[in-house]
């Protein structure tokens, strides 16, 4: 019995150490192929999708080393030479991390266009909480959850815009890429009821537009339905952290919204709308762990849809980096 207890204790300690010290720094770059361009497209479109960085001020204990590791990883991502970078919210993990966010993201748009929208963590700082609440409220709705200290969102947005990012927070945009112009529909974070579709002008897709891209932080059903209604050819979201804790053979235990658990990360579809949900690169500072769910960035290779294209989205894990 003593041996069993000792073994269980050792396993618990090892698992906790892995989930808090190792896996959160074990970044992965993945590649997905998504047939979403018209058959007339002259070339594929390469998109780097990032989400949920939850960056902390480097001065906080233990944060500087992870921030440096993340920056090196992002440099490796840029080595893939994406045509476009899209970041789907929860950039900050602390109200004092705005300068850290701006400095970390600025190099990503030095040579290419970038789109960014915000999440709840870009409006309010984190608060201590019971990590099990994600299981008790699997649809993400927790009416008793308190808001943390406010983030200076205006300063964050000004800094991002100044360094070259196109902000699509409840806004549309048209962006030129090497493959052709794309039309963007961006919505605010539905997790805090910040989505305002009425603020985004509706309209037909221009004949020269290669792609209508939907960008949002949290993949709630109402958001995905709105993007599908707007005629988007692809939607990209974050928020779920891929479940953050995944059980082998079961997968994610929660998505923190009303998206089904089987769609917690990767490429899937919502009523015919191709959807990519990023498992994200970070965690809330009061839930600083990941298990069987590595932090990740994704290169989306968008290719023409049609008889000569793959009949469904293909997903191939790339080499692990760092």
N, C-alpha and C positions, 0 to 999 in steps of 0.2 A: 504493500500500500504506500509506504514511504517513497518507493521508487516511482510509482505512478504519479504521486503528487509532485515529486521533484521534476519529473519529466514534463508534466503539464505546466508547471511554473516556468521551466526553462523555455518551453515552446511559446508561452505567452510573452515572455520577455523578448525572445528573438523576433516574434511577429511584430511586437510594438516597436522595436528598434528598426526593423526593416521598413515599416510603414511610416515612421516619422523621420528617420535619418537617411535612408538609402533611396527608396523609391521616389520621394518628392524631388530628388535631384537627378533622377535617371530619365532624362528627357529623350523622347522618341520623335523622329520625323517619319511621317507616314505619307503614302501616296495613294490617291484615289482617282480612278478614271470615271468620268461622268459624261454620258452622251447627252448633251444639252444644247449644242450649237446647231444652227441650220446646216443642211447638207451642202449649201453653197459656201460655207466658211472656207477661207483659203488656208487656214492653219489652225492648230489647236490653241487654246488659251490656257496659260498656266497661272494659277492663283494660289498664293500662300495664305492660308486661313489660320489665324491665331485667335485665342479667346482666353478670358478669365486668368489674366496674369496675376492679379491680386498683389501687386508690388508693394513692398514695405520700404520705409526709409532705411537706407543702408546703415544708419547709426544704431538701429535696433540690434540687440544681441543675436548673433548667429545669422543675420540677414545678408551681410555683405558678401559672404562666400557664395551663397545661393544666387544672389544677383549677378555676380561675376560669371558663374557657371551658365546662367541663363543668357547673358550677353554673348558668350562664346557660342552657345547653341544657336542663337539667332543669326550670328555671322555664318554659321554652317548652312542655315536655311537659305540665306541670301545667295550662297554659292550655287544654289539650284537655279538662279536667275529667273525668278517668277516675273510675269508680266504685270502683276497686280498684287497688292497686299490688302487683306480685309481683316479687321480686328473687331470682334463682336462683343465688346463690353467687359465690365468688371476689370478695369485696368488697374485701379487703385485698391490697396488693401489696408489703407490707413489715411486719414485726412491730411497727414503731413508728407504723403508720398507723391505729390503732384510733380515736383521737379524730377523725381526719379522716373516717373512715367514718361514725361516729355523727353528726357535724355535717352531713355532706353528705346523709345519708338522712333525718334528722329532719323536714325540711320536707315531705317527700313524704307523710307520714301525719298531718299537722296537721289535715286536714279529711276524711280518708277512711281506710278500713282498709288495712293492708298486711301481706303475707305474705313471709317471708324464710326461705331455707334457706342452708346453707353449702357451700363447695367446699374443695378441698385447700389453696388459698392462704389460707384462713381458719384452717387448722391449722398450716401450716408456711410459713416465708418462702421466697422464691425462692433458687435457687442457680445459679451460672454453668453453662451447658450449651451443647452444640453445637446450633444451631438446626436442623440437618439431621436431628436424631434423630426429629423428627416424621414425616419421610419414611421413615426406617429402621424406625420402629415405628408404622406407620399405625393400628394398633388401639389405640394408647395404652398398651400394656403394655411398660414398660421396667424390668425387675427390677434393673438396675444404677443407676437414678437415685437419687441420695442425697436424703434429706430435709433441708430447710433448717432454720434455727433455729425453735423453736416459737413460735406466736402465742398470746397470752393469750386463748384462745377464750372462756373464762368471762367475762372482762371485756367482750369484744365482745358476747356474748349479753345480758349484763345491761344494757349501754348501749342496745342495740336495743330490748329489752323496755321499758325505762324511757321511751323516747321514743315508744312506741306501736306498735311492730312485734309481730306475732304470729309467733313462731318455730316453724317446722314441720320441724325437724331430727329425722327419725325420729319424727314425731308427727302426730297428726291434729288437726283444728280444725273448728269451725263458725263461719262469719263471715256477718254480716248485710250485705247490699248493697241499694241502692235497687231492684234487680230482684227480690230475694228472697234467702233464705239459701242459702249454698253450703257443701258438705262438702269438706274438704281432706284429702288423703293426701300427707304429705311424707316423703321419703326422703333419707338422707345420701348423701354423694358416693361413688359406686361406683368412682371412679378410684383411691381409696385404700381400697377395701373398707370404707367407713364406712356403707353402706346396711344397715339393720336392720329389714326389714319385719316381723319378729316383734314388734317394739316398738310397732307401730302397730295399734291395735285394729281388727279386721275387723267388718263388720256390714252389714246391708241399708241401702239409702238410704231415709231417712225420706220420707214422702209429700210434705211441704212443701218439700223441698230442690230448688232450681232446677238445681243443677249439682254433680257430683262432680269436683273438680279435682285432678289429680296434679301435684306440684311436686318437682323434683329438679334437681341440678346437672348431672350428666353423663348423657347419654341412651344408656347402655349397654343392650344388648338385654334383659338380665335385669331391669333397672329398668322398662323399658317394658312387658315382659310382666307384671310384678307389678302395675303400675298398671292395665293392661287387665284383669287377673284381678280386681282390686278394683272393677271396674265404673266406672272413671273415664270421663267424657265428653270430657275434654280433658287433655293433658299438656303442661307447659311446662318447658323445660330450657335450659341454656346450654352452657358448657364448650368448645365447638368453635371459638369465635371466627370462625365462618363459614368456617373454613379459614385465616383470617388472610392468607394469600397465595392469590389466585385467578388462574388463567391464563385470559384470554379464550378462549372456545370450549371450554375444558376444565372450568373451575370449580375447586372446592377440591381441593387435592392430598392433604389428610388431614383427619380429624375428631378425631384424638387419642382415639378410642374405637372400638368396633366398629359404630358407625352408618355406613351407606353414605354415600359422599362426596356423592351427589346430595341427601342430606337434611341437609347441613352447616348450613343455615340456612333460615328461612322455615317455611311451613306445609306439612305432608305428613301421612302416616298410617303407623301401625305396626300391622299386622294389624287394621285397622279403627279403631284408636284415633287420633283427631285429635291431631297433635303440632305444637307450635311450638318451634323451636330458635332462640334469639336469637344473632346474631353478636357480641353483647356490645359493651361500650363501652371496653375497655382491652386492655392487653397485659402479659405478663410483662416486668419491667424489663430482663431479659437478652435479650429478643426484641422490642425496641421499634419494631416496624414493622408496617405493613399495606399491602397492595397489591391494588387492585381489590376491596377488601372493607372498606368504610367502617365505622367504629364506629357502632352504631345502638341505638335504643330502638324499641319497637313498641307501637302502640295496637291491641289485639285487640278487634274489635267482634264479640261473640258474639250470634248471632241464632238464631231458632228453626230447627230442622231439620225437614224434611218436604217434601211436594210443592210448597209455595209458597216454599221457601227455595232458595238456590243449590244445585245438585247437587254442588258440590265447593267447597273453600275457595278464596276469591279473594284475590289479593294485588295491592295497588296501592301502588307507591312514592309516598310523600307528598313534599311540597316539602322540599328540603334546608334544614336550619337551621344557622346559623352556618357 
